[in-house]
Structures are given as structure tokens and as C-alpha cells.
Amino acid sequence: MSKQLEQYLDNKNVQAFLALIRDTEGTSKGVDPYRVYGGSAKNQIKDLSKPDFKRWGFTQTDGKKNTSSASGAYQFLERTWNGLAKQHGLTDFSPRSQDLGAIALLKQSGALDAILKGDFDTAVKKANRTWASLPGSPYAQHTRSNEYVANSLAKHLGEDVDLAKYNMPKDNENVKSTAPVQTASTTVSTSPVTPVQTQTTSSSPVTNVTTQKVSSKPKNKILFIVQKILDLFLKR
């Protein structure tokens, strides 16, 4: 199955977008991006002959504590990588295998077709549910700006290309999209690579308080009784 993905490995647009993801996820800061794990570019996996996922903790942008198994250049979650390895016959965690896994996820999200056409704006919008660091991602994590993305892509495309032919993300379009619905038994299926398993909450929580109207009848009844007593007193 991986042979179907290999045809995209040498595509300039695809390589630029893969490099972009390494930049936004922060793994490009590591000595070897493909060995990064544990939420820090300083951490390096020793052996890439097989994946070695280690769970680590972090704080989301909404203040909630969470854990993740994100590893490698594209911060694959363990469950995501296991599914990709089985589907595409990836037998190790080598740079080539990781690139193929990332391409598979780009294809799955619908971003790959846009990348091949040079429509990076659309590609980012389709891939930001997979990689939480991309602009517009709906998850409670830090995201990069569209300006950062455009600069990164321009750098990785090289000086010999005409950037006017590409549709780059616009500076004023960094609005977060709505997070996919989650169930109690599964994590977000449409964003398998995000470094966290986010639990979305409403931006305007509703408190389950039932308001009750205070009846004015008891007060009126007392006044009625008092009036009756006064009438009887006056009749005397």
C-alpha cells in the first residue's frame, strides 16, 4: 500500500508542506526532527527501527491538564501510527516511513490534492484538524499564524519558484474552526495526529439551574384576611 504514496515523496509541493508541519509542530528545532518525542525537541528517540512511544503530560491553552504519546517529526499519536503501519505496511519508524505516514494523513484529510495544485490555503484548512499547530485548528493548543505558514512554505519551496502561482494562507484568516464531535469511547477520529486528545467544551457553558417564579398568591391571601378582620372590627 505504501507504494501508492511513494509517488508523492519527490513532489516539491509535498516536501514543502511536510517541512511546514515539522516547523509548526516544533520538531524542526531538534537535532533530528524524526527522533523528537516527549513534548521537547531536545528529546531524541535512540532507535528508529521500531516506534517507541512514551506518554508525557502538558497543559492545554484552556488550562486543562492532558497527556499525549505524540512522537516523531509529525507528532504521531501511538494509536494513529499503529493504524497507519498496518494499513500501509510501514515496518519501522524511519524518516521515509514517517514521511509516508504523514502523506497518508494528508490524503485522508483531503489536503493532498490541494497541495499538489499549489493551493496551500485550502490545504492548511483541511489539515488543521490533523495537526493542531496549523492556523485555524479547533483544539486547545497553540497555533501558528498564517504569516508564519506562508513564510515557512516560501522558504522550503526555494528561491527558484514563482510564489505568485501559489495560493498562500492570508494574514487575516486565522479563525479557529469548530472542533469535531467526540464520543465517550473514542477520541477525535478526524484529527488523529494532534498531540492531545482534546475534550471540547462550550465557550458559553450553561448551568443546570432551574429558575422558579415566586408566586404572589400567599401575600395576597394575607392581605385579604387582614382586610376581613378590619371589616369585622369596623362593623362593631
N, C-alpha and C positions, 0 to 999 in steps of 0.2 A: 504493500500500500504506500510506503514512503516514496516509491519511485514516481508516483503521480505528483508528489510535492517537490521532488528534486529539480524539476524543470524551472522552478521559480528561484532557485538558490542564486543564480548568476544574474538575475534581473536587477538592474541598478536601482529602480524604484523600491523594490522589495528590500534590498540591502540597506537603503537609506532609512526605510521605515523601521526595520529591525534595530538599527543603530539608534534611532529615535527612542524606541522603547527602552533600550538599555540606558539611555540618558535620563529619561523621565523617571524610571524606576530607581535610578541612582547607582546601578550596578557598574556603569562605565567608570566609576571612580575607583573601582577595585583594581588590584594588580592584574587579576584575571576575572573579568565580569562573569564568566561562565562558572566560576567556583564560589561566587558570593552566596552566603546563607546567613540566617540568624539576624536579619534586620540591619546588618552593618557591612559596608563594602570592605571592611578590614578582615572580616571572617572569610576564610578560604577553604573550600572542600578539598581534601587531600587527594582523593581518588575518584576520577570521573568514569571509571569502568562500570560503575553502577550508581544509581542515585542514592543519596544518604540524606534523608530529610530529618531535620531537627526542629522541634517546636519551640517557639520563642514568644515572649509577651511584649505588648506595646499598648500605648494609649491612643485611642482614636481622636479625631478633631472635635468630637462631641463630648469628650471627657471619659468615655466608657473604656474599660479595660478589655483587651481582647488578646487572642493568641493566633499564631499563624505558623505554617510549615513552609512558607514561600522560600524557594531556593533557585539558584541558577541565574543566568543572565536575564531571563524574562520572568523571574519570580514565580515559577510554577508551584501551585499547591500540590501536595503529595497525591491527593485523590485525582487531581487533574492529570498529572504526569502518568499515573498508573493507567488511566483510561486511554491517553494518547499512545503510550507504549504498546498497549495491547492492540489498539486499532491500526496503528501504522508500523508495527514491528520494530520499534525502537528498543534496542537491546542494551544500550549504555546511556550515559549522561554527557556524552562528548559534545563539544561545540556544534558539530554538524547535526547531531540528534536534537539538540536544543533548538537550533535554527528551524529544523523541520517541524518540531512541535509547535513553535510559535507561528509558523506559516499555516499550519493546520488550523490553529485557533483563529487566525486572520480570515481564513477561508470560511470557517464555521460562522463567524460573525457577519460575513458579507463585506468585510473591509478589503479583502484581497483584490477583488475586481476593480474597486475604486483606486487602489494603489497602482495597479497595472496601467490605469488610464491617466495617472498623474493627478487624480482628484484627492489630494491629501486631506482637504477639509471634510469631505464625506467619510473618508477612511477613519479619521480620528473620531468622528461622531458615532461610527459603527463599532469601533474598537474600545471606546471608553467604558463599556460595561465589562470588558475583559481585563483591562489594565486600569486600575483606579487612579493612576498618576496622570492620565491623559485629561486634557481640558474637558469640562462638562460631565465628568464622571459623577454618578449619583451617590457614591459611597463616602462615608465619614473619614476621609483621608485627604492629605494634602495633594493638590493637583497643580500641574504646571500651567503656565499661561499660553495662550495661542501664539504670542510673540516668541516665547521660548521654543515652542514646537517648530515654528516657521524658520527660526534661526538654526535650529538643530538640523532640520531637513536640508536647508540650503548648504550647510557645512558638509553634510555627508553625501549630498548629490555631486558636489565638486564644483570647481570654478568653470568647467567647460560646458555647463548646461545653461540653457536659457530659462531662467526661473519664471519668465512671463508665460511660459507654456504650462505651468503647473497651477493648480487651484489650491493655494495655501490657506490655512485657517486664518480667520480675520481677528484682529485685536479685540473687537468689541463683542465677540461671540464666545463667551466663556460661562454660559449659564448651565448650571447643573441640571441634568435630566432626571426624570423620576426613577427611583430605584425599582428593580424588578420585584415582583411579589414573591415572598418566601413562605414556605410551609414549615411546620414544626419538625418534619422529618428530613428535610433537605435544605441545603444551602442554596445560594443563588445559582441556578443552573446556567443562566446566560452570562455569568461572569466568573468562570472557573479559575481564572488566574489571579484575581485580586488578592493581595497579601492578607486580607482579613476576610472573615466570614461575617459580613456585616448584618446587623439586625436593624432594620429601618424603623424609625419612629415618626409619628406625625409631627409636623412643625407647629401644629396648634392642637396639643393634646386636649382631650375632652374629659373632664372629671365626671365620674358617675354619681352625681348628686341630684336627687330628685327634689325639685322645689315644690313646696306646698303653699297654696293660698290660705291665708289666715281668715277664717270665717268671721263675719261681723255679727252673726246671729246672737251669740252669747251676750255681747254688750248690749244689743237692742232689747233683749229679753229682760235684763236687769233694769233698764230704764222704764220698761213697761210696768214692771212690778212696783217700782218706786212711785210712778205716776198714779197707780191704782191706790196705793197707800195714802198718798196725798189727797186723792179724791174722797176717800172714806173719812179722812180726818176733817176735811172742809165741810162735809155733809153733817157732821156732828155739831 
